[in-house]
């Protein structure tokens, strides 16, 4: 009951903050359009070469509209927030409170995804309706699994960020490490291109990494591109990485928190 009361208050404050900073809402929505640039490049390639590994123009349009939506919900700003708190010293106050700082960041993550998402999803639905080429699954079961995959991807993205934040007990420049890892992860996540277009060896490795579970997997699921075995593998990978990152974060926090030396004021 105490946890419910705690999160009710944290979520109320987080949603209020997300609604106040309308400029940030615009930034979120503009950022969500970046995958459409990749879509334009692939459409040009398909226009010149015809089908690319069995993917048509309709598949490409459907895929990148899905990527724009899924990426928004699975992306986390935790590292940016945490690094700023370490630099300014506001983390000191958070650590003195009886509530673990991660709870406030969970609430902020939900609000930062939900508020712009309430605009982004209807826009994506409108685009899908206006563009005849867009084609997603008609199966209610697959859509339910897609929503679950996006939720797990959001949890996984947050936990990966949490692991990096725990490293701030040893270095204050966790943002650089985060950028390096996500820079490499972008390639195998399905952001640059669907991993179905990759050579088999790279594709097999990519499906076992957390990045694809957060992005390409939910989109391909919504498109009806996966068979039963691939669906089970995708969920298994997501759940496994959630467990690994959760345990690693807890371990790093337990070891690092007592060593923390306050910075800022």
C-alpha positions, 0 to 999 in steps of 0.5 A: 500500500505504501508503494502505491501511495509513493508511486501515485505521488511520484507519477503525479509530479512527473506528469505535471513536470512533463506537461509543463515543459512543452518545449521538451515535448516538441523535441521528443516529437521531432526526435521521433521523426529521425527514423523517417530519414532512414526510410527515405534512403531505403525507399530510394534504394528499393526504387532502384533495385526492386525488392531488397531481400524480400522487403518491399516499399510497403514493408519499409514504410511500415517498418520505419513508422513502427521504429519511430513509435517503438524507439520513443517508448523504449529510449531512456533519458536516465543517464542524462538526468543522473549525470546532471545530478552528479555534476550539480550535486543534487544527487546528494539530497536524493541519497539522503531521502528514505526513498531510493532515487531510482523510484523517482527516475522510474516515474519520470521515465513513464511520464517522459514516454507517456506524454509525448507518446499520447501525441505520437501514437495517434499521429502514427495511426493517422499516417498508417491510415492515410498511406495505403502501403502501410501494412501491419498485422490484423491479429489481436493476439500479435498486437497484444504481444507487440504491446508487451514487447514494447513494455519489456523493451522500455523496462530493458532500456531503463535498466541498461541506463540504470547500469550506466548510472551506477558506474557514476560511483567510479566515474562522472563521465558515464554519458560517454560510455553510454553514447559509445555502447548505444552507438554500436547498439544502433547498428544491431537494433534495427535502427539503421536497417531491419536485421532481416537484411543483414548477413545471417551471421550478423543477424544471429548475433543481433537477435541475442543482444538487448538492442534488437529486443528493444526496437526491431523485435516489437516492430517486426512482431507488429508487421507479422514478420516473425514465426512462433520460434522467433517470437519465443526467442525475442521474448526470451532475450528481452526477459533474460537481459532484463534479469541480467541488467537488474541484477548487475544494477543492484550489485553495482549500487550495493558496492558503489553507493558506500564509496560515493563522494559528493560533488557539487553543492 
